[in-house]
Amino acid sequence: ADDPKFTIAQVGPGFSSVQFGRPGGILTEREGGRYYEYQLRMALRSGRQIMAVETWNELGEASGILETVEYGRMYIEMTRRYADRFKAGLPPP
């Protein structure tokens, strides 16, 4: 297994490439924020020293966490809560 001291906990809210119409498109549903929260919880449990949010504004791939009409600031606020816990070395809530 990879040593958590030398690897990164990468998180993202979901992803879609099905809208591009190519065969084999990938769809990872956001699940109303539950998928992202699961990713954040796993990052806190991972023992890793660095957490990377894979995207900020990739709306074309349905993976942005920026403020939107659809989700408001939900993903920003969730990121803040978990990033604070990650930096403090606290377990998931």
Secondary structure, 3 states (H helix, E strand, C coil): CCCHHHCEEEECCCEECHHHCCCCCCEECCHHHHHHHHHHHHHHHCCCCEEEECCCCCHHHCCCCCCECCCECHHHHHHHHHHHHHHHCCCCC
